[in-house]
Amino acid sequence: MGIKLDPSDRLFAGVVLIVVGLVGLVYRITGYGMLIGDISGTYTYYSGGCNLLSLVVTSVFLIVTFLGIYVVYDTIRKDSD
């Protein structure tokens, strides 16, 4: 379907995805990751509501993290066969 990568390249890509996903999650969860919709004159740390855009961005970082974990797992599983 696509270009076949070496196991070391797949492992590196998986680790990069995991790192990017976790850094993004920590950045969003700790409150430092303000998006355009989050920036307002009266920004509070906990606004009491759930911003849909914030939920989507956090979900994307979760998906990227799980994709990286799957790529690493799949590479290790195929390499051990």
Backbone as CSV, one residue per row, in Angstrom:
resi,resn,N_x,N_y,N_z,CA_x,CA_y,CA_z,C_x,C_y,C_z
1,MET,0.820,-1.189,0.000,0.000,0.000,0.000,0.861,1.248,0.000
2,GLY,1.961,1.221,0.730,2.829,2.384,0.791,4.272,1.962,0.771
3,ILE,5.113,2.864,1.179,6.542,2.583,1.223,6.826,1.720,2.447
4,LYS,7.585,0.644,2.248,7.978,-0.218,3.363,9.199,0.390,4.046
5,LEU,9.106,0.576,5.346,10.211,1.139,6.115,10.955,0.028,6.841
6,ASP,12.214,0.272,7.095,12.997,-0.649,7.910,12.440,-0.654,9.333
7,PRO,12.656,-1.736,10.069,12.175,-1.760,11.461,12.740,-0.632,12.319
8,SER,13.988,-0.252,12.077,14.560,0.841,12.875,13.873,2.169,12.559
9,ASP,13.505,2.371,11.289,12.786,3.594,10.926,11.387,3.613,11.532
10,ARG,10.724,2.456,11.528,9.392,2.367,12.130,9.464,2.600,13.643
11,LEU,10.477,2.050,14.271,10.647,2.234,15.710,10.899,3.704,16.039
12,PHE,11.739,4.357,15.242,12.018,5.779,15.447,10.753,6.615,15.255
13,ALA,9.979,6.303,14.212,8.738,7.039,13.965,7.749,6.842,15.108
14,GLY,7.676,5.625,15.632,6.785,5.370,16.757,7.186,6.134,18.001
15,VAL,8.478,6.171,18.278,8.963,6.905,19.451,8.704,8.399,19.287
16,VAL,8.902,8.917,18.084,8.629,10.338,17.835,7.145,10.637,18.041
17,LEU,6.265,9.757,17.547,4.831,9.963,17.746,4.462,9.934,19.229
18,ILE,5.055,9.013,19.970,4.776,8.938,21.408,5.226,10.221,22.109
19,VAL,6.415,10.692,21.795,6.946,11.898,22.445,6.093,13.116,22.100
20,VAL,5.740,13.263,20.827,4.917,14.410,20.413,3.550,14.351,21.088
21,GLY,2.961,13.172,21.126,1.656,13.032,21.759,1.688,13.338,23.242
22,LEU,2.697,12.818,23.942,2.781,13.056,25.386,3.111,14.505,25.713
23,VAL,3.987,15.111,24.941,4.302,16.529,25.169,3.060,17.383,24.928
24,GLY,2.324,17.077,23.879,1.091,17.815,23.609,0.052,17.626,24.695
25,LEU,-0.077,16.396,25.191,-1.032,16.145,26.270,-0.656,16.893,27.542
26,VAL,0.598,16.831,27.916,1.041,17.536,29.120,0.867,19.040,28.944
27,TYR,1.172,19.532,27.766,1.036,20.959,27.477,-0.422,21.398,27.584
28,ARG,-1.341,20.579,27.077,-2.757,20.932,27.130,-3.336,20.753,28.529
29,ILE,-2.987,19.658,29.200,-3.598,19.345,30.486,-3.132,20.304,31.578
30,THR,-1.888,20.749,31.516,-1.391,21.653,32.550,-1.909,23.073,32.399
31,GLY,-2.574,23.382,31.312,-3.173,24.693,31.153,-2.325,25.680,30.384
32,TYR,-1.148,25.270,29.936,-0.305,26.192,29.183,-0.693,26.251,27.710
33,GLY,-1.431,25.283,27.239,-1.773,25.230,25.818,-3.048,25.979,25.516
34,MET,-2.948,27.279,25.376,-4.119,28.072,25.050,-4.228,28.193,23.538
35,LEU,-5.393,27.912,23.024,-5.652,28.081,21.604,-6.313,29.428,21.374
36,ILE,-6.585,29.724,20.129,-7.207,31.006,19.797,-8.551,31.148,20.514
37,GLY,-9.325,30.068,20.576,-10.618,30.125,21.247,-10.503,30.251,22.748
38,ASP,-9.377,29.828,23.303,-9.193,29.899,24.750,-8.755,31.279,25.215
39,ILE,-8.144,32.038,24.331,-7.607,33.342,24.717,-8.753,34.356,24.774
40,SER,-8.947,34.897,25.937,-9.947,35.947,26.098,-9.452,36.898,27.171
41,GLY,-10.145,37.984,27.327,-9.729,38.961,28.320,-9.873,38.459,29.742
42,THR,-10.810,37.549,29.963,-11.051,37.040,31.311,-10.786,35.544,31.339
43,TYR,-9.589,35.144,31.013,-9.238,33.725,31.003,-8.982,33.253,32.427
44,THR,-9.656,32.197,32.815,-9.397,31.572,34.104,-8.853,30.179,33.851
45,TYR,-8.129,29.660,34.832,-7.500,28.352,34.658,-8.562,27.274,34.462
46,TYR,-9.581,27.264,35.305,-10.706,26.342,35.136,-11.955,27.178,34.908
47,SER,-12.497,27.105,33.719,-13.650,27.930,33.400,-14.954,27.270,33.818
48,GLY,-14.919,26.023,34.253,-16.133,25.352,34.680,-16.836,24.626,33.553
49,GLY,-16.560,24.983,32.329,-17.170,24.327,31.187,-16.144,23.546,30.394
50,CYS,-16.620,22.788,29.444,-15.720,21.999,28.606,-15.748,22.580,27.201
51,ASN,-14.653,23.162,26.793,-14.551,23.734,25.471,-14.420,22.602,24.455
52,LEU,-15.255,22.613,23.436,-15.251,21.545,22.439,-13.936,21.503,21.677
53,LEU,-13.388,22.648,21.347,-12.114,22.694,20.628,-10.987,22.114,21.481
54,SER,-11.000,22.410,22.757,-9.992,21.858,23.656,-10.122,20.346,23.754
55,LEU,-11.334,19.849,23.782,-11.572,18.410,23.825,-11.077,17.729,22.554
56,VAL,-11.298,18.350,21.413,-10.843,17.786,20.136,-9.317,17.757,20.073
57,VAL,-8.669,18.833,20.488,-7.205,18.891,20.445,-6.604,17.858,21.392
58,THR,-7.164,17.718,22.576,-6.683,16.707,23.513,-6.885,15.309,22.951
59,SER,-8.008,15.081,22.288,-8.262,13.778,21.663,-7.263,13.483,20.559
60,VAL,-6.893,14.489,19.787,-5.898,14.292,18.727,-4.556,13.883,19.331
61,PHE,-4.151,14.533,20.405,-2.890,14.161,21.052,-2.958,12.744,21.632
62,LEU,-4.109,12.353,22.164,-4.275,10.985,22.651,-4.158,9.974,21.516
63,ILE,-4.785,10.272,20.387,-4.725,9.375,19.229,-3.300,9.250,18.722
64,VAL,-2.575,10.370,18.660,-1.178,10.332,18.208,-0.335,9.479,19.155
65,THR,-0.565,9.615,20.458,0.183,8.816,21.431,-0.109,7.332,21.262
66,PHE,-1.382,6.978,21.151,-1.739,5.566,20.983,-1.259,5.012,19.650
67,LEU,-1.251,5.830,18.605,-0.717,5.385,17.317,0.773,5.091,17.431
68,GLY,1.492,5.940,18.136,2.916,5.699,18.349,3.173,4.435,19.143
69,ILE,2.358,4.200,20.174,2.498,2.968,20.958,2.224,1.751,20.084
70,TYR,1.216,1.838,19.224,0.908,0.716,18.337,2.039,0.457,17.346
71,VAL,2.611,1.514,16.787,3.703,1.346,15.821,4.903,0.684,16.487
72,VAL,5.242,1.113,17.697,6.362,0.501,18.417,6.047,-0.957,18.736
73,TYR,4.841,-1.235,19.217,4.445,-2.606,19.541,4.475,-3.492,18.298
74,ASP,3.937,-2.999,17.200,3.893,-3.781,15.964,5.300,-4.045,15.435
75,THR,6.178,-3.064,15.530,7.556,-3.243,15.072,8.279,-4.289,15.913
76,ILE,8.107,-4.228,17.220,8.763,-5.202,18.094,8.182,-6.597,17.873
77,ARG,6.866,-6.671,17.686,6.220,-7.969,17.470,6.677,-8.602,16.163
78,LYS,6.742,-7.815,15.086,7.175,-8.347,13.791,8.658,-8.686,13.794
79,ASP,9.446,-7.936,14.549,10.884,-8.184,14.589,11.208,-9.458,15.367
80,SER,10.348,-9.809,16.331,10.621,-11.009,17.125,10.213,-12.291,16.404
81,ASP,9.423,-12.194,15.340,9.002,-13.391,14.582,10.103,-13.979,13.753
